[in-house]
Amino acid sequence: MNERDLILLESAITAIEEAASAVAQEVERDRLRETSLARLSTVEAELNRSRVALEKILKEETR
């Protein structure tokens, strides 16, 4: 994997972290209906799983 690919992976990880943070903030505001909050919580969990997967790939590729 070349340096450009690594930078793109790092950028994707940062974007996912920012998206997960925004979702978490919306959940904390607790202004939405329960079903919407549940969906947002699911989205947050999926974003975090994706971030972890990308971090593992990045770690493997930079060994």
Backbone hydrogen bonds, N-H to C=O, Kabsch-Sander energy under -0.5 kcal/mol:
donor,donor_aa,acceptor,acceptor_aa,energy
6,L,2,N,-1.9
7,I,3,E,-2.3
8,L,4,R,-2.2
9,L,5,D,-2.2
10,E,6,L,-2.5
11,S,7,I,-2.3
12,A,8,L,-2.3
13,I,9,L,-2.4
14,T,10,E,-2.2
15,A,11,S,-2.5
16,I,12,A,-2.4
17,E,13,I,-2.4
18,E,14,T,-2.3
19,A,15,A,-2.3
20,A,16,I,-2.9
21,S,17,E,-2.2
22,A,18,E,-2.2
23,V,19,A,-2.4
24,A,20,A,-2.6
25,Q,21,S,-2.3
26,E,22,A,-1.9
27,V,23,V,-2.3
28,E,24,A,-2.4
29,R,25,Q,-1.6
30,D,26,E,-0.8
30,D,27,V,-0.9
31,R,26,E,-0.5
37,L,33,R,-2.5
38,A,34,E,-2.3
39,R,35,T,-2.0
40,L,36,S,-2.6
41,S,37,L,-2.3
42,T,38,A,-1.9
43,V,39,R,-2.4
44,E,40,L,-2.7
45,A,41,S,-2.2
46,E,42,T,-2.4
47,L,43,V,-2.6
48,N,44,E,-2.3
49,R,45,A,-2.2
50,S,46,E,-2.4
51,R,47,L,-2.5
52,V,48,N,-2.3
53,A,49,R,-2.3
54,L,50,S,-2.5
55,E,51,R,-2.5
56,K,52,V,-2.1
57,I,53,A,-2.1
58,L,54,L,-2.7
59,K,55,E,-2.5
60,E,56,K,-2.5
61,E,57,I,-2.4
62,T,58,L,-1.2
63,R,60,E,-0.9
